[in-house]
Amino acid sequence: MVRWGVIGPGGIATRFGNAMTAVDDGEIVAVSSRSIDRARDYADRFGVASAYEGVDDLLADDRVDVVYVATPHSRHEADSLAALAAGKPVLCEKAFALDAAQASRMVEAARAAGLFLMEALWSRFLPGYRRLRELLDEGAIGDPLLVEADFGFQKPFDPAHRLFDLAQGGGALLDLGIYPVQLCTFVLGLPDRVVADGVVGPSGADETVAALLHHRHDRLGVVKASTQVPMACTARIAGTQGWVDIPAFMHHPDSLAVHGAAGTHTLDTAYDGDGLRFEIEEVHRCLAAGALESPVMPLDESIALMRILDDIRAQIGVVYPGL
C-alpha cells in the first residue's frame, strides 16, 4: 500500500481523492492546508487519518510515502522542494512551475536526492493518449506534419480567482494552454521556434493566447487557449497518409477518429471513474521499480514545456510577481 500526503485540498485534490478510491494499492493518509478547517474537511470527506495546518507536520509524518502537490502554480516549486528535502517522492500538478528556472531547480533537487519526481500531466497516462502513441508509432497516418489544438471557455472575470490572479500564476496559458502545447511536443517533439500573441486582461494575466510552434522538418503546431472565449476543445493531427481527430475534451478524450487510406474508424478510449487514477498508478509503478522518473512524462520534457510557455508568455507580455 502506497501512502500519500496531499498538500493543498482544493478542486484538483478533490478529484485526486475520488480517483484514489479506484486504486487498489494506494491511500491518502495525510492532508495539509494553510487553513486547518479546509484540511479537516478534506480529511472527513475522504477518510484521511491526519489533517495538518501547513506542510511541516505532513512532511515530518513517517507514514507518508509520497507527496501530491496540488497547490496553485506559484507554490509548486516551494512545496515540491520542501517535500524533496524531507525525503519524500513528489507528484506535482501541472503546470510544473511558474517558469523553466523553477522547474529546473525542482528536477535538480530530485536528482541530487535520488528521489522520484513527476509532473501530474494526467493526459499522458490516459487510455486515449496511450492509444494515440500506438497509432503514431504504427504509422497509422504516416508522418505527422501538423497538430491543431485548442482549449478554452468563458469565465466571468474575478481578480481574486486563481485563473486571473498573477500572484497565483493565473492565466489561460499555464492552466489550459499547456494541454495543446504538450500535445504538440507529444506528437512532433520540441519546437525550434515559437511565435505567439494574446490578450492580457485587467489583472495582467493572459486571457486568450494563440501560438504557432515550428518543429524540425517544417512540421507545425497551432495552439490556442482562453478563459474568455469558448472554444471547441478539440484537436487534429494531420499526417502524410491521414489524420486523427481528438474530440472534446482533447485533454481526456473518450474516443479517437482515425482517417486513413482504409477509411475512417473510431476507437473507443473511454474509462471508468476519474482519469487521475492513471497517473497515480504510474507513480506506484515507478516507485515499485525504483525509477526516479516516468518514461511517459520525463522530467526533461517538463522543463522543456516550461521553456515553451516562458517563450509564449514573454511574447504576450505577462510577468509573474517575483520572477
ChimeraX attribute file (.defattr): number of C-alpha atoms within 10 A of each C-alpha:
attribute: neighborCount
match mode: 1-to-1
recipient: residues
	/A:1	10
	/A:2	18
	/A:3	16
	/A:4	24
	/A:5	28
	/A:6	28
	/A:7	29
	/A:8	26
	/A:9	25
	/A:10	16
	/A:11	11
	/A:12	14
	/A:13	21
	/A:14	16
	/A:15	16
	/A:16	22
	/A:17	24
	/A:18	18
	/A:19	18
	/A:20	23
	/A:21	16
	/A:22	17
	/A:23	15
	/A:24	10
	/A:25	13
	/A:26	16
	/A:27	19
	/A:28	25
	/A:29	22
	/A:30	27
	/A:31	32
	/A:32	26
	/A:33	22
	/A:34	14
	/A:35	14
	/A:36	15
	/A:37	13
	/A:38	19
	/A:39	25
	/A:40	22
	/A:41	15
	/A:42	24
	/A:43	22
	/A:44	13
	/A:45	11
	/A:46	16
	/A:47	15
	/A:48	21
	/A:49	12
	/A:50	18
	/A:51	25
	/A:52	22
	/A:53	18
	/A:54	17
	/A:55	19
	/A:56	13
	/A:57	15
	/A:58	25
	/A:59	25
	/A:60	13
	/A:61	14
	/A:62	10
	/A:63	14
	/A:64	21
	/A:65	19
	/A:66	25
	/A:67	26
	/A:68	27
	/A:69	28
	/A:70	24
	/A:71	21
	/A:72	21
	/A:73	24
	/A:74	22
	/A:75	17
	/A:76	24
	/A:77	23
	/A:78	14
	/A:79	22
	/A:80	29
	/A:81	20
	/A:82	17
	/A:83	25
	/A:84	25
	/A:85	15
	/A:86	15
	/A:87	18
	/A:88	26
	/A:89	26
	/A:90	26
	/A:91	24
	/A:92	24
	/A:93	22
	/A:94	23
	/A:95	27
	/A:96	29
	/A:97	28
	/A:98	24
	/A:99	25
	/A:100	19
	/A:101	15
	/A:102	20
	/A:103	26
	/A:104	19
	/A:105	15
	/A:106	25
	/A:107	23
	/A:108	14
	/A:109	18
	/A:110	25
	/A:111	15
	/A:112	10
	/A:113	15
	/A:114	15
	/A:115	20
	/A:116	23
	/A:117	28
	/A:118	28
	/A:119	25
	/A:120	24
	/A:121	23
	/A:122	20
	/A:123	22
	/A:124	22
	/A:125	21
	/A:126	23
	/A:127	20
	/A:128	24
	/A:129	23
	/A:130	14
	/A:131	16
	/A:132	23
	/A:133	14
	/A:134	12
	/A:135	15
	/A:136	17
	/A:137	13
	/A:138	10
	/A:139	14
	/A:140	22
	/A:141	22
	/A:142	17
	/A:143	18
	/A:144	21
	/A:145	20
	/A:146	22
	/A:147	25
	/A:148	20
	/A:149	26
	/A:150	27
	/A:151	28
	/A:152	22
	/A:153	16
	/A:154	12
	/A:155	14
	/A:156	9
	/A:157	15
	/A:158	11
	/A:159	16
	/A:160	13
	/A:161	12
	/A:162	17
	/A:163	24
	/A:164	25
	/A:165	17
	/A:166	22
	/A:167	17
	/A:168	19
	/A:169	25
	/A:170	27
	/A:171	28
	/A:172	25
	/A:173	30
	/A:174	24
	/A:175	20
	/A:176	23
	/A:177	25
	/A:178	25
	/A:179	27
	/A:180	26
	/A:181	27
	/A:182	23
	/A:183	23
	/A:184	26
	/A:185	19
	/A:186	17
	/A:187	19
	/A:188	23
	/A:189	14
	/A:190	19
	/A:191	20
	/A:192	11
	/A:193	13
	/A:194	17
	/A:195	14
	/A:196	18
	/A:197	18
	/A:198	21
	/A:199	17
	/A:200	17
	/A:201	16
	/A:202	11
	/A:203	16
	/A:204	18
	/A:205	26
	/A:206	29
	/A:207	26
	/A:208	23
	/A:209	25
	/A:210	19
	/A:211	20
	/A:212	19
	/A:213	25
	/A:214	20
	/A:215	20
	/A:216	13
	/A:217	8
	/A:218	11
	/A:219	18
	/A:220	21
	/A:221	24
	/A:222	21
	/A:223	25
	/A:224	27
	/A:225	32
	/A:226	26
	/A:227	24
	/A:228	18
	/A:229	14
	/A:230	14
	/A:231	17
	/A:232	15
	/A:233	20
	/A:234	19
	/A:235	23
	/A:236	20
	/A:237	24
	/A:238	19
	/A:239	20
	/A:240	14
	/A:241	14
	/A:242	20
	/A:243	24
	/A:244	25
	/A:245	19
	/A:246	24
	/A:247	18
	/A:248	17
	/A:249	15
	/A:250	25
	/A:251	27
	/A:252	22
	/A:253	20
	/A:254	18
	/A:255	21
	/A:256	22
	/A:257	16
	/A:258	23
	/A:259	18
	/A:260	17
	/A:261	11
	/A:262	9
	/A:263	8
	/A:264	12
	/A:265	12
	/A:266	12
	/A:267	13
	/A:268	14
	/A:269	17
	/A:270	15
	/A:271	13
	/A:272	7
	/A:273	13
	/A:274	15
	/A:275	21
	/A:276	23
	/A:277	23
	/A:278	20
	/A:279	25
	/A:280	22
	/A:281	18
	/A:282	18
	/A:283	25
	/A:284	18
	/A:285	13
	/A:286	17
	/A:287	19
	/A:288	10
	/A:289	9
	/A:290	12
	/A:291	15
	/A:292	19
	/A:293	22
	/A:294	18
	/A:295	11
	/A:296	15
	/A:297	20
	/A:298	14
	/A:299	22
	/A:300	12
	/A:301	17
	/A:302	23
	/A:303	23
	/A:304	18
	/A:305	23
	/A:306	23
	/A:307	16
	/A:308	23
	/A:309	23
	/A:310	19
	/A:311	16
	/A:312	23
	/A:313	23
	/A:314	13
	/A:315	15
	/A:316	19
	/A:317	14
	/A:318	20
	/A:319	16
	/A:320	17
	/A:321	10
	/A:322	5
	/A:323	8
